[in-house]
Amino acid sequence: MKIYVIHENDAWVLPLRAAFEKLNLPYEEWFIDELSLDLSTVPPEGIFYNRMSASAHTRNHRYAPEMTANVLAWLERHGRQVINGRRALQLELRKSEQYISLQQFEIPHPKTIISNNVDSLSKAVDQLNKFPFILKPNRGGKGTGVQLFRTKESLIQSIKDDQIGESLDGIWLIQEYIKPANGRIVRAEFVGGKLLYAVSIDAQNGFQLCPADSCNIEDAFCPADQKQTSSKFVILDDYENQYLERYASFLLSNGIGVGALEYVEDENGNKWVYDVNTNTNYNSKAEQKSMLKREGMFEIASFLGSELNKIVKQKLKRA
């Protein structure tokens, strides 16, 4: 039996491969954008780790998430253990549903109005009645399409000039903008239901905050670019958060075995979660400088290896 990694971005899997090899774990990759599936077959036994990202379309893998949804349904139909299954994928692709689920666990998030009609966005701004505000597509990834507006008139002009881009599922979010008290946001990373660490990220130059070492974003900047200063990403060695138990419960309830919650802290110390990431990546330079000495991909590999070992033991017991 093996660990099967479902993904569409080879670069993001490189450090995970290294971790598997270091731990001598058997694994196989399913590159989802070049996969065909016979629905009458039975999937192999093992652990399946879904790393599909909402940003797949930015790498010309437009329908990889839809294909992944079918693969996950097939795996779950045959009782295979999937880390970050269909519900996790659903939240990865739909920010609006993230907020609905966050409400269930009383986790604060910015006030949000959704609309499926560009012509109705100005009305949504009136409903929100908070300035400045953010416009974002329901399905984005890497901060793609996120824009800050200070007035309703500026949004209307951008719509007229055809400058707001597209929303893949036709749904737009008009959201309250919460200014970070120190110009940084925090991502609380979890593996196997436990806090891995929290990383503070400088957000003053834009909304595209992909932490992967391989991240290469042409617009604005790439926080994971090795040219960036080390202070762009800082792991918080002494981290406290009154919502940590709620975060963990939220992830567990939604089948997210590996993931992160991103939040902004305002000047009054209130924490507002604005994104749930089920395809988390890590910045190795920040990890190396941290006193915690934790490597995200190594921890994921260890977690997957432990889950695989449980299945092997169960199979031997039945035999």
N, C-alpha and C positions, 0 to 999 in steps of 0.2 A: 504493500500500500504506500501511497505517496501523498504529498501535499500538492494540490493543484492550484495554480495562481491564474486567475482570470483577469486579463488586463488589455489595454490598447496602447500603452506607451512604454516602449522598450527601455527608454532612458530612466524612467522612474523605478524600474525593477532591478537595475544594476546593483544597488547596495543590498537589496534583499537576497539576490543570488549569492553575493559574497557571504552574507550571514548564514544562509543555508549550508554553504560549503564549509564554512568554519565549524558549524555544528554537526557536519556530516549527516544532513537530513536529506532524504529522497524527495525530489520535487519535479514537477513538470509544469510548463507554462502553456496556457491556452490564449493565444493572441486572437482576441475576439473579432477583429476586423477581417480576418482571413479564415473564418471558421464556418463549416457547414455541419449540420446536426441532423442525424437520423433519429426522429422521435420514437421510433419503435425499438431502439436499442436501450440497453441498461447501462447507466454510467458506471465507471470503475469505483471501487471502494477507496475511501481516503477522506482527507480534509480538503475542503474547497474554500479558497480565500478570494473574495470578489474585490477587485481594485478598480472597478469601472468609475470613470470620472465624468462629472457634468460638463467638463471642458473638452470632451472628446472631439466635438465638432471643430474646435480651433486647430486640431491636428488632422483635419480632413477625414475624420472617422465619424461622420454625421450620424449613422444609424447603429453604431456599436452599443450604445446603452439599450436600445430596443432589442437587439439581438441578445444582449446579456440577460435581459428580463426573461426571455424564453429559455435560455440555458439554465437560469436559476430555478424557474418553474419546473423544468425537467428534473433537475437534481433533487429538489424538494419533494417532487412526486414520488421519487424512488427512495426517500428517506435518508438522503445523504446529508451530512453535517456541513452547513455553509456558514462561514464567517462573513458577516455583512450580506445577508440574503436579500430577498425581494423588497422587504419593507425598508431596509437601509438604502437600497438603490432608489426607491421611491422618494425618500427624503433628500438624497443627493441631487435628484433631478428637479425637485419642486420646493423652492424656498417657502412658498406660501404654506405648504403642509408642515414644514419645519416649525413655523410660528404657531400653527394650530396645536401641534403636539407639545411645544414648549409651554403653552398655556395650561395644558393638562397637569404639568408638574410645577406650576406656579413659578416658572423661570422667566424673569422679566425680559422683554424684547422691545425694540422700538415700535411705536405705533405704525401700522402698515395698512394701506388701502390697496386692493388689487383690482385690476381692470383688464378686460380682454378686447378693448377697443381703443386705439390710439386717439381717436377723436374725443374720447371720454376722459382722457388723462387730466385735462384742466379741471373737470368736475371733481376728479379724485383729489386734486390739490386743494380744492375748496373743502372737501370732506376732512382732509388731514388737518388743514388750517395751522400748519407749523412751518416756520421758515428759519433757515434754509431747509431744503428737503433733498432726498436722493431718489433718483429714478434707476431702477434695476430690472433686468429681465428675470422672469421666474426661474429660468434655467440658464445659468451662466457658466461660472467656473473661472478661477484665477482673477476674479474681479472684472471679467469681460463685460462691457456694456454698462458698468456702474458710472453714473454721472451725478454731479452735485449742481443743484440749481438754487439760486437765491430768491428768485421771483417766479411767479406763474407766467409772466410775460416772456421771460427768457426761455422757458420750456416750450411755450407756444411757438416762438420763433424757431427753435431748434427743430420742432416737428415740421414747420413749413419749409425749412431748409434741408429736410431729410437727413438730419444729423444724429438721430437717436439710435441708429442701428436697428437690430431686429431682436425679437423674442421668439425663440424656437417653438415654444408651445402656445404663442399668441397671448400670453398673460404678462402684464407689466405690474411692477410694484412701485407705488409711491410711498416713500418711507421717511419718517422723522429722522433728521440728521442729528446725531449726538456727538458733540465735539469731544475728542479724547482730552482729558485733563492735562496729560503730559505729552500729547502728540503720538502716543503709542497705543496699540491694541494688544490683547493677550489671547493666546490660544492655549486652552487646557487640553492636553493630549492624554488619551486613555488607551490602554492595551489590556484586553481580557477583563474589562470591568474595573481596572485599577488605574489611578492616576500615574502616568509615566513622568510627566513634568509639565510645567507651564512655561511658555516662551513669550517674552515681550517683543513686539515687532514695531519698528518705527514706521508709522503710517502717514507721515507728513508729506510724502511726495506722490501719493496716489492710492488707489484702492486695490491694485494688483499685488497681492501679498503671498504668492506661491513661495514656500520655503525650500523647495527641492533644490539640491545642488545643481541639477541639470536645467533648472528653469531658465528660459530664454524668452523674455517678453520685449518686443520692440517698442511698444507704446510706453511712455513714462519711464519705467525702470524695472529692473528685476531684483527684488530683495535678496534672492539667493545667488546672484551673480558674485563670483569670487572677487570682482573688482570693488564690491561694496565694502564699506567699513565694517569692522566686527560688531559695532554697536547696533547695526541694523537688526540683528537677532540676538537676544540675550535670554538665556534660560534663568528663571528665577529660582535661586537655590533655597531661599526661605519664603515659601509661598503659602498664603492662607486665602481661603475663599469660603464664605458661609454657605455657598450653594453647591459645594462639591458632591455631597450625597445626592442632591437632586439631579445634578449632571449625570452621575453614575446610573441612577435609576432611570433617567430618560434614555440613556444609551442602551441599557439592558432591555428595557421595555420595547424598544424599536429594533432589536436584533443587531445592534451595532457593536461588534466585538472589538473593532479597532476604529477609532475616530477621534474627533476633536470638536470642541465648541469654542467659537471665537466671540469675544465680547469687547465692548468699549466701556471704560469707566469714566463717568462724568466728574465734574468738579465737586460734586457732593458725595462722591464715593459710591454711587449707584452703578451696578454692573448690568449692562444690557447686551444680551446675546443676539447677534445679528446673522450668524451663519453656523451651520452644522456641516462638518466635513467628514465624509465617510471614506475618503481616499487620501488619507493623511500622508504627508512627506515631512522630511526632517532636514535641518541644516547641520551638517557634520561639524563645521567650524564652531558653531555655538555649543554643540555637545562636547567637543574637545576642551573648551574653555570652562565648562561648568564643573563645579565641585561635585555634582551628583554622579558624574561619570556613567551616564546612561546613554546607550545608543538605541534610537527608536527602532531601526530595522532589525537589529539583533534581538531586541525584546519581542518584536512581532514574530520573528523566526522561532524563538524559544517558546512562545505561547502556542504557535501552530504545531511545533514538535511535540509539546506536552499533550495537546488535544489528539494528535495522531497516535501517540503512545497509548492513550486511554482506549481508543478504538481497537488497537492491536491486542491489548490485554483482554478486552471484552470478547474479542473473536476467539482468542486462545481458551478463555474460560468456557465458552460455549462448546468448543471442540472437546 
